[in-house]
Amino acid sequence: MSGEQGAGAAPTGPTRDTGVTRVRRIASVIGLPAEHREEYERLHADVWPKVLERLTLSNIRNYSIYRHGDVLFAYMEYVGDDLEADMAAIAADPTTREWWSVCEPLQRPFAERAEGEWWMELPEIFHLD
């Protein structure tokens, strides 16, 4: 969850209208070398409350990170109206920036990610509500 979801790069994943809130699903991946697994999992077992608060204030919901071998897979839903502004608010938050400074050295971004991305966003291939 550091510069994690590419704050600065606005995800372009599919959206759906639930009748109440418009939801944009965002999935992304990044590498996690084996030597950093334990530390990364320890950090994410107790994410700093101010980081979680900022994510919630920025309309992030249903956020999960999974690991398969050396790959982290993140999924989140965005329920706001201005993704770019909300991502900028996350990126500008001092506590979140400090969190990223702890997490990012543990991660290894994929070379084929888009310019400006830290986590590489994935295209949605299929969805069923």
MDAnalysis code that builds the backbone (N, CA, C; Angstrom):
import MDAnalysis as mda
import numpy as np

u = mda.Universe.empty(387, n_residues=129, atom_resindex=np.repeat(np.arange(129), 3), trajectory=True)
u.add_TopologyAttr("name", ["N", "CA", "C"] * 129)
u.add_TopologyAttr("resid", np.arange(1, 130))
u.add_TopologyAttr("resname", ["MET", "SER", "GLY", "GLU", "GLN", "GLY", "ALA", "GLY", "ALA", "ALA", "PRO", "THR", "GLY", "PRO", "THR", "ARG", "ASP", "THR", "GLY", "VAL", "THR", "ARG", "VAL", "ARG", "ARG", "ILE", "ALA", "SER", "VAL", "ILE", "GLY", "LEU", "PRO", "ALA", "GLU", "HIS", "ARG", "GLU", "GLU", "TYR", "GLU", "ARG", "LEU", "HIS", "ALA", "ASP", "VAL", "TRP", "PRO", "LYS", "VAL", "LEU", "GLU", "ARG", "LEU", "THR", "LEU", "SER", "ASN", "ILE", "ARG", "ASN", "TYR", "SER", "ILE", "TYR", "ARG", "HIS", "GLY", "ASP", "VAL", "LEU", "PHE", "ALA", "TYR", "MET", "GLU", "TYR", "VAL", "GLY", "ASP", "ASP", "LEU", "GLU", "ALA", "ASP", "MET", "ALA", "ALA", "ILE", "ALA", "ALA", "ASP", "PRO", "THR", "THR", "ARG", "GLU", "TRP", "TRP", "SER", "VAL", "CYS", "GLU", "PRO", "LEU", "GLN", "ARG", "PRO", "PHE", "ALA", "GLU", "ARG", "ALA", "GLU", "GLY", "GLU", "TRP", "TRP", "MET", "GLU", "LEU", "PRO", "GLU", "ILE", "PHE", "HIS", "LEU", "ASP"])
u.atoms.positions = np.array([
    [0.820, -1.178, 0.000],
    [0.000, 0.000, 0.000],
    [0.866, 1.244, 0.000],
    [1.985, 1.234, -0.567],
    [2.794, 2.442, -0.574],
    [2.500, 3.209, -1.836],
    [3.343, 4.023, -2.371],
    [3.135, 4.869, -3.532],
    [2.385, 3.997, -4.384],
    [2.174, 3.089, -3.608],
    [1.547, 1.815, -3.781],
    [0.567, 1.771, -4.912],
    [-0.503, 2.377, -4.811],
    [-1.447, 2.226, -5.905],
    [-1.167, 3.239, -6.978],
    [0.042, 3.695, -7.063],
    [0.397, 4.594, -8.133],
    [-0.252, 5.944, -7.968],
    [-0.278, 6.467, -6.772],
    [-0.836, 7.806, -6.595],
    [-0.101, 8.715, -7.545],
    [-0.770, 9.384, -8.363],
    [-0.151, 10.179, -9.405],
    [-0.572, 9.627, -10.748],
    [-0.673, 8.319, -10.840],
    [-1.186, 7.700, -12.052],
    [-2.634, 7.326, -11.776],
    [-3.542, 7.909, -12.497],
    [-4.963, 7.652, -12.261],
    [-5.378, 6.342, -12.903],
    [-5.782, 5.354, -12.102],
    [-6.233, 4.089, -12.663],
    [-7.420, 4.284, -13.606],
    [-7.494, 3.434, -14.599],
    [-8.531, 3.573, -15.616],
    [-9.426, 2.347, -15.685],
    [-9.521, 1.601, -14.612],
    [-10.312, 0.371, -14.595],
    [-11.795, 0.610, -14.782],
    [-12.529, -0.458, -15.017],
    [-13.973, -0.376, -15.245],
    [-14.717, 0.171, -14.031],
    [-15.867, 0.723, -14.291],
    [-16.725, 1.209, -13.217],
    [-18.081, 0.549, -13.351],
    [-18.846, 0.591, -12.276],
    [-20.214, 0.098, -12.342],
    [-21.073, 1.019, -11.494],
    [-22.307, 1.160, -11.879],
    [-23.239, 1.990, -11.135],
    [-24.097, 1.057, -10.301],
    [-23.978, 1.162, -8.984],
    [-24.709, 0.268, -8.086],
    [-26.095, 0.797, -7.770],
    [-26.466, 1.940, -8.340],
    [-27.737, 2.551, -8.026],
    [-27.601, 3.540, -6.885],
    [-26.548, 3.401, -6.109],
    [-26.297, 4.308, -4.994],
    [-24.958, 4.999, -5.193],
    [-23.940, 4.220, -5.425],
    [-22.585, 4.734, -5.560],
    [-21.935, 4.136, -6.793],
    [-21.244, 4.949, -7.542],
    [-20.487, 4.457, -8.687],
    [-19.183, 3.865, -8.157],
    [-18.879, 2.638, -8.540],
    [-17.703, 1.934, -8.041],
    [-16.727, 1.694, -9.183],
    [-15.478, 2.039, -8.964],
    [-14.422, 1.753, -9.932],
    [-13.515, 0.702, -9.303],
    [-13.398, -0.450, -9.945],
    [-12.545, -1.531, -9.461],
    [-11.133, -1.326, -10.000],
    [-10.147, -1.474, -9.121],
    [-8.752, -1.263, -9.497],
    [-7.937, -2.454, -8.998],
    [-7.199, -3.087, -9.907],
    [-6.321, -4.203, -9.553],
    [-4.912, -3.874, -10.027],
    [-3.924, -4.247, -9.230],
    [-2.544, -3.960, -9.607],
    [-1.602, -4.970, -8.966],
    [-0.387, -5.044, -9.509],
    [0.628, -5.976, -9.013],
    [1.970, -5.272, -8.868],
    [2.794, -5.857, -8.001],
    [4.169, -5.399, -7.814],
    [4.959, -6.584, -7.280],
    [6.263, -6.560, -7.467],
    [7.100, -7.635, -6.952],
    [7.431, -7.452, -5.478],
    [7.620, -8.565, -4.794],
    [8.045, -8.568, -3.393],
    [9.104, -9.657, -3.235],
    [10.376, -9.270, -3.241],
    [11.434, -10.267, -3.100],
    [11.271, -11.094, -1.820],
    [11.629, -12.357, -1.907],
    [11.458, -13.292, -0.790],
    [12.076, -12.773, 0.505],
    [13.191, -12.081, 0.406],
    [13.860, -11.607, 1.622],
    [13.081, -10.493, 2.339],
    [12.059, -9.941, 1.688],
    [11.261, -8.870, 2.298],
    [9.851, -9.316, 2.707],
    [9.508, -10.560, 2.423],
    [8.143, -11.038, 2.704],
    [7.738, -10.854, 4.160],
    [8.564, -11.333, 5.066],
    [8.215, -11.300, 6.485],
    [7.979, -9.865, 6.964],
    [8.861, -8.954, 6.608],
    [8.720, -7.556, 7.029],
    [7.478, -6.913, 6.416],
    [7.236, -7.157, 5.141],
    [6.073, -6.573, 4.475],
    [4.774, -7.083, 5.103],
    [4.708, -8.360, 5.366],
    [3.513, -8.933, 5.977],
    [3.345, -8.448, 7.414],
    [4.449, -8.264, 8.135],
    [4.376, -7.728, 9.496],
    [3.815, -6.312, 9.472],
    [4.314, -5.486, 8.570],
    [3.822, -4.108, 8.460],
    [2.328, -4.078, 8.148],
    [1.901, -4.918, 7.225],
    [0.509, -4.885, 6.792],
    [-0.448, -5.606, 7.749],
    [0.095, -6.288, 8.732],
    [-0.751, -6.867, 9.779],
    [-1.205, -5.779, 10.755],
    [-0.541, -4.620, 10.688],
    [-0.855, -3.523, 11.607],
    [-0.631, -2.184, 10.895],
    [-1.391, -1.953, 9.835],
    [-1.256, -0.702, 9.066],
    [-1.579, 0.475, 9.979],
    [-0.803, 1.533, 9.835],
    [-0.983, 2.711, 10.682],
    [-2.400, 3.266, 10.527],
    [-3.069, 3.544, 11.635],
    [-4.452, 4.044, 11.588],
    [-4.642, 5.298, 10.729],
    [-3.693, 6.217, 10.747],
    [-3.831, 7.449, 9.950],
    [-3.766, 7.152, 8.454],
    [-3.038, 6.111, 8.068],
    [-2.986, 5.698, 6.661],
    [-4.352, 5.149, 6.252],
    [-4.925, 4.310, 7.090],
    [-6.249, 3.748, 6.802],
    [-7.305, 4.850, 6.755],
    [-7.187, 5.801, 7.655],
    [-8.133, 6.926, 7.679],
    [-8.050, 7.733, 6.386],
    [-6.825, 7.994, 5.918],
    [-6.656, 8.765, 4.680],
    [-7.246, 8.013, 3.499],
    [-7.029, 6.711, 3.423],
    [-7.600, 5.916, 2.334],
    [-9.121, 6.006, 2.346],
    [-9.705, 5.884, 3.519],
    [-11.162, 5.966, 3.643],
    [-11.667, 7.350, 3.247],
    [-10.998, 8.403, 3.724],
    [-11.385, 9.773, 3.361],
    [-11.281, 10.008, 1.858],
    [-10.376, 9.264, 1.209],
    [-10.178, 9.396, -0.236],
    [-11.006, 8.391, -1.026],
    [-12.050, 7.876, -0.401],
    [-13.050, 7.051, -1.093],
    [-12.562, 5.685, -1.555],
    [-11.572, 5.127, -0.866],
    [-11.099, 3.775, -1.150],
    [-11.854, 2.818, -0.232],
    [-12.389, 1.757, -0.806],
    [-13.133, 0.750, -0.052],
    [-12.697, -0.646, -0.514],
    [-13.019, -1.638, 0.287],
    [-12.800, -3.034, -0.098],
    [-11.385, -3.253, -0.644],
    [-10.389, -2.797, 0.109],
    [-8.987, -2.839, -0.319],
    [-8.310, -4.059, 0.293],
    [-7.724, -4.896, -0.553],
    [-7.014, -6.096, -0.107],
    [-5.714, -6.228, -0.868],
    [-4.717, -6.823, -0.213],
    [-3.464, -7.176, -0.880],
    [-3.234, -8.661, -0.626],
    [-2.930, -9.398, -1.700],
    [-2.647, -10.828, -1.633],
    [-1.220, -11.054, -2.112],
    [-0.635, -12.186, -1.718],
    [0.704, -12.528, -2.192],
    [0.694, -13.922, -2.799],
    [1.346, -14.043, -3.945],
    [1.597, -15.345, -4.563],
    [3.082, -15.365, -4.900],
    [3.852, -16.157, -4.177],
    [5.291, -16.175, -4.405],
    [5.873, -14.788, -4.204],
    [6.522, -14.288, -5.244],
    [7.163, -12.976, -5.187],
    [6.299, -11.869, -5.773],
    [5.009, -12.112, -5.914],
    [4.110, -11.112, -6.508],
    [3.016, -10.728, -5.514],
    [2.827, -9.414, -5.350],
    [1.709, -8.890, -4.566],
    [0.618, -8.479, -5.538],
    [-0.609, -8.834, -5.219],
    [-1.778, -8.460, -6.010],
    [-2.676, -7.616, -5.115],
    [-3.010, -6.416, -5.560],
    [-3.883, -5.531, -4.784],
    [-5.188, -5.314, -5.531],
    [-6.265, -5.259, -4.760],
    [-7.584, -4.961, -5.309],
    [-8.234, -3.932, -4.402],
    [-8.837, -2.914, -5.020],
    [-9.588, -1.930, -4.246],
    [-10.724, -1.394, -5.090],
    [-11.665, -0.782, -4.401],
    [-12.785, -0.143, -5.080],
    [-12.777, 1.331, -4.728],
    [-12.958, 2.156, -5.754],
    [-13.004, 3.606, -5.576],
    [-14.455, 4.043, -5.725],
    [-14.973, 4.772, -4.724],
    [-16.382, 5.157, -4.728],
    [-16.591, 6.670, -4.798],
    [-15.548, 7.415, -5.101],
    [-15.670, 8.871, -5.169],
    [-16.001, 9.365, -6.560],
    [-15.944, 10.684, -6.711],
    [-16.260, 11.333, -7.985],
    [-15.045, 11.916, -8.686],
    [-13.898, 11.999, -7.991],
    [-12.706, 12.620, -8.565],
    [-11.481, 11.819, -8.145],
    [-11.225, 10.740, -8.869],
    [-10.127, 9.831, -8.542],
    [-8.791, 10.557, -8.500],
    [-8.533, 11.403, -9.482],
    [-7.251, 12.104, -9.539],
    [-7.037, 12.953, -8.282],
    [-8.050, 13.694, -7.868],
    [-7.935, 14.536, -6.665],
    [-7.773, 13.678, -5.411],
    [-8.505, 12.582, -5.330],
    [-8.386, 11.721, -4.155],
    [-7.017, 11.045, -4.092],
    [-6.472, 10.622, -5.226],
    [-5.134, 10.033, -5.238],
    [-4.084, 11.080, -4.860],
    [-4.284, 12.325, -5.309],
    [-3.365, 13.411, -4.954],
    [-3.415, 13.684, -3.453],
    [-4.598, 13.608, -2.859],
    [-4.727, 13.821, -1.412],
    [-3.993, 12.726, -0.638],
    [-4.078, 11.499, -1.125],
    [-3.348, 10.399, -0.489],
    [-1.851, 10.663, -0.596],
    [-1.394, 11.016, -1.792],
    [0.032, 11.240, -2.028],
    [0.581, 12.426, -1.240],
    [-0.254, 13.393, -0.919],
    [0.187, 14.584, -0.188],
    [0.159, 14.393, 1.330],
    [-0.473, 13.342, 1.793],
    [-0.616, 13.120, 3.232],
    [0.727, 12.739, 3.859],
    [1.207, 13.494, 4.854],
    [2.521, 13.220, 5.450],
    [2.657, 11.821, 6.062],
    [1.627, 11.335, 6.722],
    [1.712, 10.003, 7.330],
    [1.768, 8.925, 6.257],
    [0.979, 9.091, 5.205],
    [1.008, 8.126, 4.102],
    [2.368, 8.143, 3.417],
    [2.932, 9.320, 3.226],
    [4.262, 9.414, 2.601],
    [5.313, 8.698, 3.462],
    [5.194, 8.845, 4.771],
    [6.114, 8.148, 5.673],
    [5.915, 6.632, 5.563],
    [4.651, 6.189, 5.504],
    [4.340, 4.763, 5.331],
    [4.972, 4.240, 4.043],
    [4.810, 5.007, 2.964],
    [5.404, 4.597, 1.689],
    [6.921, 4.484, 1.799],
    [7.552, 5.402, 2.549],
    [9.016, 5.375, 2.674],
    [9.487, 4.108, 3.386],
    [8.614, 3.503, 4.178],
    [8.931, 2.240, 4.850],
    [8.650, 1.054, 3.922],
    [7.547, 1.106, 3.185],
    [7.119, -0.028, 2.353],
    [7.810, -0.111, 0.991],
    [7.998, 1.022, 0.344],
    [8.516, 0.994, -1.029],
    [9.875, 0.316, -1.177],
    [10.820, 0.484, -0.240],
    [12.106, -0.210, -0.407],
    [11.982, -1.733, -0.396],
    [10.883, -2.246, 0.108],
    [10.665, -3.693, 0.150],
    [10.111, -4.226, -1.171],
    [9.538, -3.356, -1.971],
    [8.861, -3.746, -3.207],
    [9.797, -3.645, -4.413],
    [9.444, -4.367, -5.472],
    [10.172, -4.296, -6.740],
    [9.157, -4.103, -7.857],
    [9.058, -2.869, -8.392],
    [8.101, -2.622, -9.478],
    [8.482, -3.407, -10.735],
    [7.481, -3.736, -11.524],
    [7.711, -4.434, -12.784],
    [8.191, -3.445, -13.843],
    [9.150, -3.859, -14.639],
    [9.725, -2.990, -15.666],
    [8.686, -2.547, -16.690],
    [7.697, -3.379, -16.970],
    [6.712, -3.059, -18.011],
    [5.560, -2.182, -17.528],
    [5.629, -1.666, -16.317],
    [4.560, -0.788, -15.810],
    [4.532, 0.510, -16.608],
    [3.391, 1.174, -16.588],
    [3.240, 2.448, -17.301],
    [4.054, 3.538, -16.600],
    [4.430, 4.531, -17.362],
    [5.169, 5.656, -16.796],
    [4.338, 6.295, -15.680],
    [4.977, 6.548, -14.554],
    [4.287, 7.153, -13.422],
    [3.677, 6.155, -12.457],
    [3.612, 4.882, -12.841],
    [3.055, 3.861, -11.947],
    [4.150, 3.298, -11.050],
    [3.804, 2.958, -9.834],
    [4.684, 2.170, -8.958],
    [4.164, 0.735, -9.004],
    [2.915, 0.536, -8.603],
    [2.240, -0.735, -8.810],
    [1.735, -0.738, -10.251],
    [1.840, -1.854, -10.944],
    [1.385, -1.947, -12.329],
    [-0.104, -2.284, -12.352],
    [-0.890, -1.381, -12.927],
    [-2.332, -1.608, -13.005],
    [-2.637, -2.703, -14.025],
    [-3.625, -3.525, -13.695],
    [-4.034, -4.631, -14.561],
    [-5.373, -4.330, -15.217],
    [-5.525, -4.732, -16.479],
    [-6.828, -4.553, -17.130],
    [-7.810, -5.607, -16.619],
    [-9.049, -5.214, -16.478],
    [-10.076, -6.178, -16.076],
    [-10.498, -6.982, -17.299],
    [-10.499, -8.285, -17.162],
    [-10.859, -9.187, -18.249],
    [-12.292, -9.686, -18.096],
    [-12.730, -9.876, -16.863],
    [-14.063, -10.409, -16.612],
    [-14.558, -9.905, -15.266],
    [-15.867, -9.684, -15.170],
    [-16.479, -9.291, -13.896],
    [-17.917, -9.792, -13.845],
    [-18.319, -10.279, -12.679],
    [-19.702, -10.676, -12.427],
    [-20.097, -10.123, -11.073],
    [-21.169, -9.355, -11.034],
    [-21.701, -8.872, -9.753],
    [-22.584, -9.938, -9.157],
])
